[in-house]
Amino acid sequence: MASTQTGWEDRIELVNLLRYAVPLVLASTGETVGQKSGVINIGLEGCLMVGAYSAMAVTLDTRNPFLGCAAGILAGLVLALLFAWFTVWRSQDQVVVGTAINLLATGLTLALFQSRFGQSGSLLSLPSLPQFGGEWDVVMLFVPLLVVLAWASITKTTWGLALRAAGEAPKAVEAAGFSALKLRTQGLAVSGALGGLAGAYLTVGLTGSYAPGITAGRGFVAIAMVTFGRWRPFWVAMATILVGFADSLQYELQAAGLPVPYQLLKALPYVIALTVLIIVGSGKDVPLSLGQAFRRNS
């Protein structure tokens, strides 16, 4: 009986560790699709921010975490389409616009938080917030299917072929009768929607709490993991699971009472992400037109 009980405890512990990777897998999978089209969604962190706040607010109002996640997806999608308007259709610099999007999301979520709860910079504990419960939650079950769908969509469909071509040779895509601008917008829409879901899961699936800045740079880590995974959905997912494990590990180490500054432990996932990014580099798998604006008249 003791052996059986230990097995269940180990299984539950493994599931809890994997749950920390879910937001990163969601965000990085969407970002993989977006970057395949030739655009780096620097505003991905902002998509997570608005997704996290929207999910919290809607779930509190409706008592339904599924509606909260839907609100998070919608919020992330809207922000990504705003990013697409300036970068894809207006050919503005992706880094500059992405930085502005992140600042907008930071200010907007903070202002909404203050106006509703009258406090700033502190953790809002949500003990009564409906969450995805049980050992397995529906979003976590959806993640493996999502990775497979992303891979199949990119590699096995006409749309995926055109999307990848938009990231490699957008002029050739236009000559073939597709719209490179629309394809890039669609890629960003996927990135934003999944980024919003990632932020929503942080609130209603993982922590059951909310504070301004709860995303803690996960959007930037997801962008780095796309490079680490060589723009291949399965490899990207494996990379994010590694960083997600490090994210959960820092809480375990803090609980163990190790004589190490907690700030150093909290930085562990980001140190790992930065290290692997430096070691791996961009490589030859990078889409040829990644980060480059496309103008039809150029």
CORBELGI-V139829 format. One record per pair of residues at least 12 apart in sequence whose ideal C-beta (glycine too) atoms are under 10 Angstrom apart, sorted by sequence separation. I is the first residue (numbers start at 0). J is the second residue. D is the distance in whole Angstrom. If there is no record, write none. Layout:
I,J,D
I,J,D
//
This chain:
54,66,9
55,67,7
57,69,8
58,70,8
84,96,9
85,97,9
160,172,10
165,177,7
201,213,6
202,214,10
224,236,9
226,238,9
227,239,9
249,261,8
252,264,5
253,265,8
30,43,6
54,67,4
57,70,4
58,71,9
83,96,9
164,177,8
165,178,9
166,179,9
169,182,8
201,214,7
224,237,9
225,238,8
251,264,9
26,40,9
29,43,8
53,67,7
54,68,6
56,70,7
57,71,8
82,96,6
85,99,8
86,100,10
161,175,8
165,179,4
169,183,8
201,215,9
221,235,9
224,238,5
225,239,9
227,241,9
249,263,9
250,264,8
53,68,9
54,69,9
55,70,9
56,71,10
81,96,9
82,97,7
85,100,9
160,175,10
161,176,9
162,177,9
164,179,8
165,180,9
198,213,8
223,238,9
224,239,5
227,242,9
249,264,4
250,265,9
252,267,8
27,43,9
30,46,10
51,67,10
53,69,9
54,70,6
55,71,9
57,73,9
161,177,5
165,181,9
166,182,9
198,214,6
201,217,8
223,239,10
224,240,10
248,264,8
249,265,6
26,43,6
29,46,9
50,67,10
53,70,4
54,71,4
57,74,9
82,99,9
160,177,10
161,178,9
162,179,10
165,182,4
166,183,8
197,214,8
221,238,10
224,241,9
249,266,8
26,44,9
50,68,9
52,70,9
53,71,5
54,72,9
56,74,10
81,99,10
82,100,5
161,179,9
164,182,8
165,183,6
220,238,10
221,239,7
224,242,7
249,267,5
52,71,8
53,72,9
81,100,7
82,101,10
158,177,9
163,182,9
198,217,8
220,239,8
223,242,9
224,243,10
245,264,10
246,265,9
248,267,7
249,268,7
26,46,8
50,70,8
51,71,7
53,73,7
54,74,8
157,177,9
161,181,10
162,182,5
165,185,9
166,186,8
194,214,9
197,217,7
198,218,8
248,268,8
26,47,6
49,70,9
50,71,4
53,74,4
54,75,10
79,100,9
161,182,6
162,183,8
165,186,8
197,218,8
221,242,9
246,267,8
247,268,9
25,47,9
49,71,8
50,72,7
52,74,8
53,75,8
78,100,6
81,103,8
217,239,10
220,242,6
245,267,5
246,268,4
50,73,9
51,74,9
78,101,10
162,185,7
163,186,10
194,217,9
220,243,10
245,268,4
246,269,9
248,271,10
23,47,10
26,50,9
47,71,9
49,73,9
50,74,5
51,75,10
53,77,10
158,182,8
161,185,10
162,186,6
194,218,7
197,221,8
244,268,9
245,269,9
22,47,7
25,50,10
46,71,9
49,74,4
50,75,4
78,103,8
217,242,9
242,267,9
243,268,8
245,270,8
246,271,9
46,72,10
48,74,9
49,75,6
50,76,9
78,104,6
217,243,10
220,246,9
242,268,5
245,271,5
47,74,10
48,75,9
49,76,10
158,185,8
162,189,9
194,221,8
241,268,9
242,269,8
244,271,9
245,272,8
22,50,9
46,74,8
47,75,7
49,77,8
50,78,9
193,221,9
22,51,9
45,74,10
46,75,4
49,78,6
75,104,10
78,107,9
217,246,9
242,271,6
45,75,9
46,76,8
48,78,9
74,104,9
241,271,7
242,272,5
46,77,9
47,78,10
190,221,9
215,246,9
241,272,9
43,75,9
46,78,5
190,222,10
42,75,10
45,78,6
46,79,6
74,107,10
153,186,10
238,271,10
239,272,9
242,275,8
45,79,9
74,108,10
238,272,9
241,275,8
43,78,9
190,225,10
42,78,6
43,79,8
45,81,9
46,82,8
42,79,7
45,82,8
152,189,9
238,275,7
40,78,10
238,276,10
40,79,6
42,81,8
43,82,9
42,82,5
149,189,8
38,79,10
41,82,8
42,83,10
238,279,9
40,82,6
40,83,9
42,85,10
38,82,8
42,86,9
149,193,9
227,271,10
38,83,8
41,86,9
227,272,8
29,75,9
33,79,8
40,86,9
223,269,9
226,272,10
39,86,9
228,275,10
38,86,6
145,193,8
220,268,7
223,271,10
224,272,7
227,275,5
26,75,9
33,82,10
38,87,7
220,269,7
223,272,5
226,275,9
227,276,6
29,79,9
33,83,9
37,87,9
215,265,8
219,269,8
222,272,10
223,273,7
226,276,6
229,279,8
234,284,10
36,87,9
41,92,10
42,93,9
49,100,10
145,196,9
217,268,9
220,271,9
221,272,9
224,275,8
227,278,9
228,279,9
230,281,10
41,93,6
45,97,8
48,100,10
52,104,9
56,108,10
216,268,9
217,269,10
220,272,5
223,275,8
224,276,9
227,279,5
229,281,9
230,282,9
40,93,8
41,94,6
44,97,9
45,98,9
48,101,8
51,104,10
55,108,10
215,268,9
216,269,6
219,272,8
220,273,9
223,276,5
226,279,7
227,280,10
229,282,6
231,284,8
39,93,6
41,95,9
42,96,7
43,97,8
44,98,10
45,99,9
46,100,8
47,101,10
49,103,9
50,104,9
215,269,9
219,273,10
222,276,9
223,277,10
226,280,8
229,283,9
230,284,6
38,93,6
39,94,8
41,96,7
42,97,4
45,100,5
46,101,9
48,103,9
49,104,5
52,107,8
53,108,9
56,111,7
141,196,9
217,272,10
226,281,6
227,282,10
229,284,4
230,285,7
37,93,10
40,96,10
41,97,2
42,98,8
44,100,9
45,101,4
48,104,4
49,105,10
52,108,4
56,112,9
59,115,9
216,272,9
220,276,10
223,279,9
226,282,8
228,284,9
229,285,9
230,286,7
40,97,7
41,98,7
42,99,8
43,100,9
44,101,5
45,102,8
47,104,8
48,105,6
51,108,8
52,109,9
55,112,9
39,97,7
41,99,9
42,100,3
43,101,9
45,103,7
46,104,7
48,106,10
49,107,7
50,108,10
53,111,9
138,196,7
142,200,9
226,284,9
38,97,10
41,100,7
42,101,6
45,104,3
48,107,8
49,108,6
52,111,6
56,115,7
138,197,10
226,285,8
230,289,9
40,100,9
41,101,7
42,102,10
44,104,7
45,105,7
48,108,5
52,112,7
55,115,10
225,285,10
42,103,8
44,105,9
48,109,9
67,128,9
138,199,9
139,200,9
42,104,8
45,107,9
49,111,9
67,129,8
138,200,5
45,108,9
52,115,10
66,129,10
67,130,10
68,131,9
226,289,10
59,123,10
64,128,8
65,129,9
136,200,9
166,230,9
62,127,9
64,129,5
138,203,9
139,204,8
59,125,7
62,128,9
63,129,7
64,130,6
65,131,9
138,204,6
139,205,10
58,125,8
62,129,5
64,131,6
136,203,10
137,204,9
138,205,10
163,230,9
55,123,8
59,127,8
61,129,9
64,132,9
136,204,6
59,128,7
68,137,9
131,200,8
136,205,9
55,125,7
58,128,6
59,129,9
68,138,7
130,200,10
58,129,6
58,130,8
64,136,9
65,137,8
130,202,9
131,203,7
132,204,10
55,128,7
64,137,9
65,138,10
130,203,5
131,204,5
54,128,10
64,138,9
128,202,8
129,203,7
130,204,6
131,205,9
128,203,7
130,205,9
130,206,9
131,207,10
125,202,8
130,207,5
153,230,9
154,231,9
125,203,9
128,206,9
129,207,9
153,231,9
154,232,9
123,202,10
128,207,5
153,232,7
127,207,9
128,208,8
152,232,9
125,206,9
126,207,7
128,209,8
150,231,8
151,232,9
124,206,10
125,207,5
126,208,9
149,231,10
150,232,4
124,207,8
125,208,5
149,232,4
150,233,6
122,206,9
124,208,5
125,209,7
148,232,9
149,233,9
123,208,6
124,209,9
147,232,8
150,235,10
122,208,6
123,209,5
124,210,9
146,232,5
147,233,9
149,235,9
150,236,9
122,209,8
123,210,6
145,232,9
146,233,6
149,236,9
122,210,4
123,211,9
121,210,7
122,211,10
146,235,8
147,236,10
90,180,10
108,198,10
120,210,8
121,211,9
123,213,9
146,236,5
100,191,10
119,210,9
120,211,7
122,213,8
145,236,9
146,237,10
87,179,9
88,180,6
118,210,10
119,211,7
120,212,8
87,180,6
88,181,10
116,209,9
118,211,10
143,236,8
146,239,10
87,181,9
104,198,10
142,236,8
87,182,9
88,183,9
87,183,5
88,184,8
83,180,9
86,183,8
87,184,5
112,209,8
142,239,10
83,181,10
86,184,10
112,210,8
113,211,9
142,240,10
87,186,9
112,211,6
83,183,7
84,184,9
87,187,7
111,211,10
83,184,5
86,187,8
108,209,9
110,211,10
82,184,10
83,185,9
109,211,5
83,186,9
84,187,10
108,211,6
109,212,8
80,184,7
83,187,4
108,212,9
79,184,9
82,187,6
83,188,7
106,211,10
108,213,9
183,288,10
81,187,10
105,211,8
108,214,9
79,186,9
80,187,7
83,190,9
105,212,8
79,187,5
80,188,6
82,190,9
83,191,8
78,187,10
79,188,6
82,191,7
105,214,10
179,288,9
183,292,10
79,189,8
81,191,9
104,214,9
183,293,7
76,187,9
77,188,10
79,190,6
80,191,7
76,188,6
79,191,2
80,192,10
18,131,10
25,138,8
75,188,9
76,189,9
78,191,6
79,192,7
180,293,7
28,142,8
35,149,9
76,190,9
77,191,8
79,193,9
104,218,9
179,293,5
180,294,10
21,136,9
24,139,9
31,146,9
75,190,8
76,191,5
77,192,10
79,194,7
180,295,8
22,138,10
25,141,9
29,145,9
75,191,5
76,192,5
78,194,8
79,195,8
172,288,10
179,295,8
18,135,10
21,138,6
25,142,7
28,145,6
32,149,6
35,152,10
36,153,10
74,191,9
75,192,6
76,193,9
78,195,8
101,218,8
178,295,9
18,136,8
21,139,6
24,142,5
28,146,6
31,149,6
35,153,6
73,191,10
74,192,10
75,193,7
76,194,9
77,195,9
101,219,9
167,285,10
168,286,10
169,287,10
170,288,9
14,133,10
15,134,9
20,139,9
24,143,9
27,146,10
31,150,9
35,154,10
72,191,9
73,192,8
75,194,5
76,195,6
166,285,9
167,286,6
168,287,7
169,288,6
14,134,6
18,138,9
21,141,9
22,142,10
25,145,7
28,148,9
29,149,8
32,152,7
72,192,5
74,194,10
75,195,2
76,196,10
166,286,3
167,287,5
168,288,7
173,293,9
14,135,7
18,139,6
21,142,6
24,145,8
25,146,10
28,149,5
32,153,7
71,192,9
72,193,8
74,195,5
75,196,7
97,218,10
165,286,9
166,287,7
167,288,6
172,293,9
14,136,9
17,139,7
20,142,8
24,146,7
27,149,10
28,150,9
31,153,8
72,194,9
73,195,7
74,196,10
75,197,8
164,286,10
166,288,6
167,289,9
169,291,9
173,295,7
11,134,6
71,194,9
72,195,5
75,198,7
163,286,7
165,288,8
166,289,6
169,292,10
170,293,8
10,134,8
18,142,10
35,159,8
71,195,4
72,196,5
74,198,8
75,199,8
162,286,10
164,288,10
166,290,10
169,293,4
14,139,8
17,142,9
36,161,9
37,162,9
70,195,8
71,196,6
72,197,10
74,199,8
97,222,10
166,291,9
168,293,10
169,294,9
170,295,9
36,162,5
37,163,9
69,195,9
71,197,8
72,198,9
73,199,10
169,295,9
7,134,9
32,159,9
35,162,6
36,163,8
37,164,9
38,165,9
68,195,9
69,196,9
71,198,6
72,199,7
166,293,10
170,297,9
35,163,5
36,164,9
37,165,6
38,166,8
68,196,6
71,199,3
165,293,8
33,162,9
35,164,10
36,165,5
37,166,4
70,199,7
71,200,8
32,162,7
35,165,8
36,166,5
37,167,8
68,198,10
69,199,8
71,201,9
32,163,10
35,166,5
36,167,10
37,168,10
68,199,4
71,202,8
34,166,7
35,167,9
37,169,7
67,199,6
68,200,7
71,203,8
33,166,9
36,169,9
67,200,10
65,199,10
68,202,9
37,172,10
64,199,8
67,202,7
68,203,7
36,172,10
64,200,10
67,203,5
68,204,8
66,203,10
67,204,10
64,202,9
65,203,9
64,203,4
63,203,10
64,204,7
46,187,10
50,191,9
54,195,8
58,199,9
37,179,8
49,191,9
50,192,9
53,195,7
54,196,9
57,199,9
36,179,8
50,193,9
55,198,9
59,202,10
64,207,10
38,182,10
43,187,10
46,190,7
47,191,10
50,194,6
51,195,9
54,198,7
55,199,8
58,202,7
59,203,10
36,181,10
37,182,9
38,183,5
42,187,9
46,191,5
49,194,9
50,195,3
53,198,8
54,199,3
58,203,5
36,182,6
37,183,6
38,184,9
40,186,9
45,191,9
46,192,8
47,193,10
48,194,9
49,195,7
50,196,6
51,197,9
52,198,8
53,199,7
54,200,8
55,201,9
56,202,9
57,203,9
35,182,10
36,183,4
40,187,6
43,190,6
46,193,8
47,194,5
48,195,9
50,197,7
51,198,4
52,199,9
54,201,8
55,202,5
35,183,10
36,184,8
38,186,6
39,187,10
42,190,9
43,191,8
46,194,3
47,195,7
50,198,3
51,199,6
54,202,5
55,203,7
36,185,7
37,186,8
38,187,6
40,189,10
42,191,8
45,194,8
46,195,5
47,196,9
49,198,7
50,199,5
51,200,9
53,202,9
54,203,5
33,183,8
36,186,3
40,190,5
43,193,9
44,194,8
45,195,10
46,196,9
47,197,5
48,198,6
49,199,10
50,200,8
51,201,5
52,202,8
54,204,9
59,209,9
33,184,10
35,186,6
36,187,7
39,190,9
40,191,7
43,194,5
46,197,8
47,198,4
50,201,8
51,202,5
55,206,10
58,209,10
33,185,9
34,186,8
38,190,8
42,194,9
43,195,10
46,198,7
47,199,9
50,202,8
51,203,9
55,207,10
32,185,9
33,186,4
34,187,10
36,189,9
45,198,9
47,200,10
48,201,10
55,208,9
56,209,9
32,186,5
33,187,5
35,189,10
36,190,9
40,194,7
43,197,9
44,198,9
47,201,7
55,209,4
31,186,9
32,187,9
33,188,8
43,198,10
51,206,9
54,209,9
55,210,10
30,186,9
32,188,9
33,189,6
34,190,8
29,186,9
30,187,10
32,189,4
33,190,3
52,209,7
29,187,9
31,189,9
32,190,6
33,191,8
51,209,7
55,213,9
29,188,9
30,189,9
31,190,8
51,210,9
52,211,8
29,189,5
30,190,5
32,192,10
33,193,9
51,211,10
28,189,9
29,190,4
30,191,10
32,193,8
33,194,9
51,212,10
52,213,9
28,190,9
29,191,7
31,193,10
51,213,5
52,214,10
27,190,10
29,192,7
30,193,8
48,211,8
51,214,6
26,190,8
29,193,3
30,194,7
48,212,8
50,214,9
26,191,10
28,193,6
29,194,6
48,213,8
49,214,10
27,193,9
28,194,10
29,195,9
47,213,9
48,214,5
51,217,10
25,192,10
26,193,6
27,194,10
29,196,8
30,197,10
47,214,4
25,193,5
26,194,5
29,197,8
46,214,9
47,215,9
24,193,9
25,194,8
26,195,9
28,197,9
45,214,9
47,216,9
48,217,10
25,195,9
26,196,8
27,197,9
44,214,6
47,217,6
48,218,8
22,193,10
25,196,5
26,197,4
43,214,10
44,215,9
47,218,5
22,194,9
25,197,4
26,198,8
44,216,7
46,218,7
47,219,10
24,197,8
25,198,9
44,217,7
45,218,7
22,196,9
23,197,7
25,199,9
26,200,10
43,217,9
44,218,3
47,221,8
21,196,10
22,197,4
25,200,7
43,218,4
44,219,6
46,221,10
21,197,8
22,198,7
24,200,10
25,201,10
42,218,8
43,219,8
44,220,9
22,199,9
41,218,9
43,220,10
44,221,9
22,200,5
40,218,8
41,219,9
43,221,6
44,222,9
21,200,6
22,201,5
43,222,6
21,201,9
22,202,10
40,221,9
41,222,7
18,200,9
19,201,10
22,204,8
40,222,7
43,225,10
21,204,7
22,205,7
39,222,7
21,205,7
40,225,10
18,204,7
19,205,7
39,225,9
18,205,6
39,226,10
26,214,9
30,218,8
34,222,8
33,222,10
15,205,10
27,217,9
31,221,9
35,225,9
26,217,6
27,218,10
30,221,5
31,222,10
34,225,6
22,214,8
25,217,10
26,218,6
29,221,8
30,222,6
33,225,9
34,226,9
26,219,10
27,220,8
28,221,9
30,223,10
31,224,9
32,225,10
23,217,6
26,220,8
27,221,4
30,224,8
31,225,5
22,217,6
23,218,9
26,221,4
27,222,8
30,225,5
35,230,6
22,218,10
25,221,8
26,222,8
27,223,9
28,224,10
29,225,10
30,226,10
34,230,6
35,231,10
93,289,10
94,290,8
23,220,6
24,221,9
27,224,4
28,225,9
31,228,7
35,232,10
93,290,6
22,220,10
23,221,6
26,224,9
27,225,6
31,229,10
32,230,10
92,290,9
93,291,9
22,221,8
26,225,9
27,226,10
31,230,6
93,292,8
24,224,9
27,227,9
28,228,10
30,230,10
31,231,8
32,232,8
92,292,8
23,224,7
27,228,7
31,232,6
34,235,10
90,291,10
91,292,8
90,292,4
31,234,9
89,292,9
90,293,7
28,232,6
31,235,5
86,290,10
90,294,5
27,232,9
28,233,10
30,235,8
31,236,9
87,292,8
90,295,10
86,292,7
87,293,8
28,235,7
90,297,9
24,232,10
27,235,5
28,236,7
27,236,7
24,235,8
25,236,10
27,238,7
28,239,8
23,235,9
24,236,5
27,239,5
23,236,9
24,237,9
26,239,8
24,238,9
25,239,9
23,238,9
24,239,5
27,242,9
20,236,8
23,239,4
24,240,7
20,237,10
22,239,9
23,240,8
20,238,10
21,239,9
23,241,10
24,242,10
20,239,6
21,240,9
23,242,6
24,243,7
20,240,5
23,243,5
19,240,9
20,241,8
22,243,8
20,242,7
21,243,7
17,240,7
19,242,9
20,243,2
23,246,8
16,240,9
19,243,4
20,244,7
22,246,9
18,243,8
19,244,7
20,245,10
17,243,7
19,245,9
20,246,8
16,243,8
17,244,8
19,246,5
20,247,8
16,244,6
19,247,4
18,247,8
19,248,9
16,246,9
17,247,8
19,249,10
16,247,5
19,250,8
15,247,7
16,248,8
16,250,10
12,247,10
15,250,10
16,251,9
15,251,10
12,251,9
23,268,9
39,286,10
38,286,9
19,268,9
23,272,9
37,286,6
41,290,9
36,286,8
37,287,8
38,288,9
39,289,7
34,285,9
35,286,6
37,288,4
38,289,8
39,290,5
34,286,7
36,288,9
37,289,6
38,290,7
36,289,9
37,290,8
38,291,9
35,289,9
37,291,7
38,292,9
34,289,6
37,292,9
38,293,9
34,290,9
37,293,7
//
